[in-house]
Amino acid sequence: MSTLLLTGVASVQAQKKGDSPLQKVGLEDPYTAQNPKAMAKLGVIGYGPLTWADHKRTTDIEKVLGEGRVLWMETEHFKIGCNFGFVGGPKDSVARRLMKADLKRLNKKCSKIPASKSKLGPWLRMHLYAQRAEDMYAEFAEMTGRDEAGKYLGNKEKFLLLLFQKKSDLARYMSTFGNRKSQQSQRLQHYGTGHFSTVMTAEGDDGPRDNETVNAQFRFFMTQMFLDAVGGAPMWLSRGLAHNYERQIPCNMINCGIKANESVDSSTQYKWAKKVLKRSRFEGLCLPFVKLANETDLGYYGSLQAWSVADYMLQDKAKFAQFLQMVLGKYSRSRQIQALEAVFGMDPETFDLEWRKWVKKNYK
């Protein structure tokens, strides 16, 4: 079957009645009504149609997904497409406080946005994720020293963010514009134009994911996308930092693979601090830094240790930033050891010992 025929079928299927999560909302932003002053306060540069990666436009994406099925927005550093549907607010008290803080910030910028809301709609979620994306960009740019005027972490193009409610939409997008068959949330680089993107779905294997899980996964992939954009980092550091951002949002997602030879209790697999604490008591269960530096198959327990080692380093954010800047794009094991000694003043063996001591003291 040709690509043209596939595209046509996908478009027809996408427009079936009842298929769009945006059925109950309009395509015009109800909070700004496209008023320039209101848009500026919220950091909105424009709405669709927008230019996109590989010399495409958002109208090309709509030919595949169906017209009126995605909300489009452009901010200072991002172009965002979103068709998240309605979702209930967080049940966890910590996650609820975090979301309320996000809403209050939006409310200060635009009084039409509610300062508190128990159910989040598509346009409110679009603004929440636009704000979160810019927050993460600012923090990462400061951490890496890449906040250059008129640049995007040193790249020419803005970052792309696609937030799909359904796996089927993600699959159609990836097949047509990502040159791969996949229904999984992921980061994607468009080599034709140099765009870096995050493509996500709010639908899991068992149905729609809750508000906290989607936010946590968003933070994970955004962190890895930023690291890709500045030259890349060793796997343990890329995963470890991404998991640190992810796990600031309370949820039961683990977002990592489990090796065939790893035994993991599914009822407690998200209790990472407790599991790392238990393993830290036995030196033989921990990867020494010299091995972690080159590890490419972390599995579950390797991911836990990567998260914890990054957590330990992040206790001194200034030093962590120095270490990260030294290994970005140049992350051989010798380079990592050099950075470790230069920034933290420890050889790998001493670092392993101090990390384990810290875990035993700080993890419950």
Stockholm file with secondary structure:
# STOCKHOLM 1.0

chainA/1-364         MSTLLLTGVASVQAQKKGDSPLQKVGLEDPYTAQNPKAMAKLGVIGYGPLTWADHKRTTDIEKVLGEGRVLWMETEHFKIGCNFGFVGGPKDSVARRLMKADLKRLNKKCSKIPASKSKLGPWLRMHLYAQRAEDMYAEFAEMTGRDEAGKYLGNKEKFLLLLFQKKSDLARYMSTFGNRKSQQSQRLQHYGTGHFSTVMTAEGDDGPRDNETVNAQFRFFMTQMFLDAVGGAPMWLSRGLAHNYERQIPCNMINCGIKANESVDSSTQYKWAKKVLKRSRFEGLCLPFVKLANETDLGYYGSLQAWSVADYMLQDKAKFAQFLQMVLGKYSRSRQIQALEAVFGMDPETFDLEWRKWVKKNYK
#=GR chainA/1-364 SS CCHHHHHHHHHHHHTSTTCCTTTTSCSSCTTTTTCHHHHHHTTCCEESSCBCGGGCBHHHHHHHHCTTSCEEEECSSEEEEECCCCEECCSSHHHHHHHHHHHHHHHHHCTTSCSCCSEECHHHHHHHHHHHHHHHHHHHHHHHTCCCTTCBTTBSSCEEEEEESSHHHHHHHHHHHSSSCCCSCEEEEETTTTEEEEEEESEETTEECCHHHHHHHHHHHHHHHHHHHTTCCCHHHHHHHHHHHHTTSCCSCCCSCCCTTCCCCTTTTTCHHHHHHHHHTSGGGSCCHHHHTTCSCCHHHHHHHHHHHHHHHTTSHHHHHHHHHHHTTCCCHHHHHHHIIIIICCCHHHHHHHHHHHHHHHCC
#=GC SS_cons         CCHHHHHHHHHHHHTSTTCCTTTTSCSSCTTTTTCHHHHHHTTCCEESSCBCGGGCBHHHHHHHHCTTSCEEEECSSEEEEECCCCEECCSSHHHHHHHHHHHHHHHHHCTTSCSCCSEECHHHHHHHHHHHHHHHHHHHHHHHTCCCTTCBTTBSSCEEEEEESSHHHHHHHHHHHSSSCCCSCEEEEETTTTEEEEEEESEETTEECCHHHHHHHHHHHHHHHHHHHTTCCCHHHHHHHHHHHHTTSCCSCCCSCCCTTCCCCTTTTTCHHHHHHHHHTSGGGSCCHHHHTTCSCCHHHHHHHHHHHHHHHTTSHHHHHHHHHHHTTCCCHHHHHHHIIIIICCCHHHHHHHHHHHHHHHCC
//
